[in-house]
């Protein structure tokens, strides 16, 4: 999902798909339609579990109020208590699928005004992996990172730097990145080295993208693979936060993402 008008309906559809259990990770949420849909799920006797970040800039009071509100509806709410600084991942799993992985927060701003990305998947291995990750983080700190997760799941901080670094290092033709927080020294050095090898490296960073605020993160490699999710190529995101992204290789969707990138790059070049 790329367009703002696609995002909220996709989130609501995944919530509506739950009949027994719904698990969500939330960094920020102030959208009443999402909250209303969670209330409807609870009315259907769905077990709703929400894992909230312990910290979010400017949201100390609002996170506490959000937790109290969700608990008052009957949801099970837990503030992440593990070792990483923030629970920045954004994902939802309904029963045994579908699941979604997003770069966006479930806020009114991200549903209408940001350049963001959302993937809905029915891949059983991805769904099982997200559920195992949720269970481990729900029990944190009395749990360990789950082994054997699908290679399509890129989870920070444990796996993100190695997996993303390997993909970038393996690029033969092109690397295209949307990331307004790209500042990790090792990743910047790797991109510089790939450029010296003749690989086309294009980066869309700070500034408006297609008339929208830069927020989402996406990496395209050789026009054959894409990484979409909450992970920025910055030291905090790679080394100190719970982040989740998903690897996409389906040709038609990777092609759509490449076309989207090229359109944004062309528009920015005209403005410049």
C-alpha positions in Angstrom: 0.0 0.0 0.0 1.5 3.3 -1.1 -1.2 5.9 -1.4 -2.5 7.6 1.8 -6.1 6.6 1.1 -5.1 2.9 1.0 -3.5 2.8 4.4 -6.3 3.0 7.0 -8.6 0.6 5.1 -5.8 -1.9 4.9 -5.2 -1.7 8.7 -9.0 -1.9 9.4 -9.4 -4.9 7.1 -6.6 -6.9 8.9 -8.2 -6.1 12.3 -11.6 -7.2 11.0 -10.1 -10.5 9.8 -9.4 -11.6 13.4 -11.9 -14.1 14.8 -9.9 -15.4 17.8 -6.8 -13.4 18.4 -5.3 -10.1 17.3 -1.8 -9.0 18.2 -0.5 -5.5 17.5 2.7 -3.5 18.2 2.0 0.2 18.6 4.5 3.1 18.7 1.9 5.8 18.4 -1.9 5.7 17.8 -4.5 8.4 17.9 -6.8 7.4 15.0 -10.3 6.9 16.3 -11.3 4.6 13.4 -8.6 2.2 14.4 -9.5 2.3 18.0 -13.2 1.8 17.1 -12.3 -1.3 15.1 -10.3 -2.7 18.0 -13.4 -2.2 20.2 -15.5 -4.1 17.6 -13.0 -6.9 17.7 -13.3 -7.1 21.4 -17.1 -7.2 21.0 -16.6 -10.3 18.8 -14.8 -11.9 21.7 -11.5 -11.6 20.0 -8.5 -11.7 22.3 -6.7 -8.4 21.6 -3.1 -8.0 22.8 -1.3 -4.8 22.3 2.4 -4.2 22.9 3.3 -0.6 23.4 6.6 1.1 23.3 8.1 2.2 26.6 9.2 5.5 25.2 8.2 7.8 22.3 9.3 11.4 22.0 6.5 13.8 23.2 4.2 10.9 24.0 4.9 10.1 27.7 1.4 11.2 28.8 -0.4 10.1 25.7 1.1 6.5 25.8 -0.2 6.2 29.4 -3.6 7.5 28.4 -3.7 5.2 25.4 -2.8 2.1 27.5 -5.6 3.0 30.1 -8.1 3.5 27.3 -7.3 0.2 25.6 -7.5 -1.6 28.9 -10.8 0.0 29.7 -12.2 -1.6 26.5 -11.0 -5.1 27.5 -7.7 -5.3 25.6 -4.6 -6.8 27.1 -1.9 -4.1 27.1 1.7 -4.3 28.0 4.5 -1.7 27.8 7.6 -3.3 26.4 10.1 -4.2 29.1 13.0 -5.6 27.2 16.5 -4.4 26.7 16.1 -2.2 23.6 15.5 1.5 24.0 12.2 1.8 22.0 9.7 -0.6 20.5 9.5 1.1 17.2 8.2 -1.8 15.1 4.7 -1.6 13.5 3.0 -4.9 12.7 -0.4 -6.6 13.2 -1.3 -10.3 13.0 -4.9 -11.5 12.8 -5.3 -15.2 13.9 -3.1 -17.2 11.5 -3.1 -14.4 8.9 -3.2 -12.0 7.3 -0.5 -9.9 8.9 0.8 -6.4 8.0 4.2 -4.8 8.4 4.3 -1.0 8.1 6.6 2.0 8.3 3.7 4.1 9.5 2.2 4.8 12.9 -1.5 4.4 13.3 -2.0 8.1 13.5 -4.2 10.6 11.6 -1.0 12.2 10.3 0.5 9.0 8.9 -2.9 8.1 7.3 -3.1 11.3 5.3 0.2 13.3 5.2 3.3 11.1 5.1 5.2 9.1 2.5 4.9 5.7 4.0 4.6 2.0 3.2 2.5 -0.9 4.3 2.7 -4.6 3.3 -0.2 -7.1 3.9 1.0 -10.7 3.7 -0.5 -14.2 3.9 3.0 -15.9 4.0 2.6 -18.5 6.8 6.3 -18.3 7.7 6.2 -14.6 8.1 3.0 -14.7 10.1 4.4 -17.5 12.4 7.6 -15.4 12.8 5.8 -12.3 13.8 3.7 -14.2 16.3 6.8 -15.7 17.9 8.5 -12.3 18.0 5.5 -10.8 19.7 5.3 -13.6 22.3 9.0 -13.2 23.1 8.7 -9.4 23.4 5.4 -9.7 25.4 7.3 -11.7 28.0 10.4 -9.6 27.9 12.7 -9.4 29.8 12.0 -13.0 30.8 12.6 -14.4 27.3 15.2 -14.5 24.5 15.1 -13.6 20.9 13.4 -16.3 18.9 15.6 -18.4 16.6 14.6 -19.6 13.1 12.5 -16.7 12.0 11.7 -16.4 8.3 14.5 -14.8 6.3 11.9 -12.4 4.9 11.6 -10.8 8.4 14.4 -8.3 9.1 14.3 -7.6 12.9 16.4 -5.1 14.7 18.6 -4.8 16.5 19.5 -8.5 16.4 19.5 -9.1 12.6 18.9 -5.8 10.8 22.5 -4.6 10.3 23.8 -8.0 9.0 20.8 -8.7 6.7 20.6 -5.2 5.2 24.4 -4.9 4.9 24.5 -8.3 3.1 21.8 -7.2 0.6 23.5 -3.9 -0.1 26.9 -5.6 -0.5 25.4 -8.0 -3.0 23.9 -5.3 -5.3 25.2 -5.6 -8.8 23.3 -2.9 -10.7 21.3 -0.5 -8.5 20.5 0.5 -4.9 17.6 2.9 -4.4 16.7 4.1 -0.9 14.0 6.2 0.7 15.2 7.1 4.2 15.3 10.6 5.7 17.3 9.4 8.6 20.2 7.7 6.7 23.3 8.6 8.6 24.9 5.3 9.8 28.7 5.6 9.1 29.1 1.9 8.1 26.1 1.9 5.8 27.2 5.2 4.2 30.7 3.8 3.6 29.2 0.6 2.1 27.0 2.7 -0.3 30.1 4.8 -1.3 32.0 1.6 -2.0 29.2 0.2 -4.2 29.0 3.4 -6.1 32.8 3.2 -6.8 32.1 -0.3 -8.2 29.7 1.1 -10.7 26.4 0.4 -8.9 23.9 3.1 -9.3 23.0 4.5 -5.9 20.1 6.8 -5.5 18.8 8.2 -2.2 15.7 10.2 -1.4 16.2 11.7 2.0 14.9 14.7 3.8 12.3 16.9 2.2 8.9 16.4 0.7 8.2 13.3 -1.4 5.4 13.6 -3.8 3.9 16.4 -1.7 4.0 14.2 1.4 6.2 14.4 4.5 9.2 12.0 4.5 8.6 9.3 7.1 8.7 5.8 5.5 11.7 3.7 4.8 12.3 1.5 1.7 15.3 -0.1 0.1 15.3 -1.4 -3.5 18.2 -3.6 -4.7 18.8 -4.5 -8.4 15.1 -3.8 -9.1 14.4 -7.4 -7.9 14.1 -7.1 -4.1 12.7 -4.5 -1.7 12.8 -4.0 2.1 9.9 -2.2 3.6 9.3 -1.4 7.3 10.3 0.8 10.2 14.1 0.3 10.0 16.1 3.4 9.2 19.8 3.3 8.2 20.8 5.1 11.4 22.7 3.8 14.5 19.7 4.0 16.9 17.4 2.1 14.4 20.0 -0.6 13.5 21.5 -1.1 17.0 19.2 0.0 19.8 15.5 -0.4 18.9 13.0 -3.1 18.1 12.4 -2.7 14.4 10.7 -4.9 11.9 10.8 -4.8 8.1 9.8 -7.3 5.4 11.7 -8.5 2.3 9.6 -8.4 -0.8 10.6 -10.3 -4.0 7.3 -10.6 -5.9 8.2 -9.1 -9.3 5.0 -7.1 -9.9 5.2 -5.5 -6.4 8.9 -4.8 -6.6 8.2 -3.3 -10.0 5.5 -1.0 -8.6 7.9 0.2 -5.9 10.6 0.9 -8.5 8.1 2.9 -10.5 7.0 4.8 -7.4 10.6 5.6 -6.5 11.4 6.8 -10.1 8.3 9.0 -10.0 9.4 10.6 -6.8 13.0 11.0 -8.0 11.8 12.7 -11.2 9.5 15.1 -9.4 12.3 16.0 -6.9 14.7 16.6 -9.8 12.3 19.0 -11.5 11.9 21.0 -8.3 15.7 21.2 -7.8 
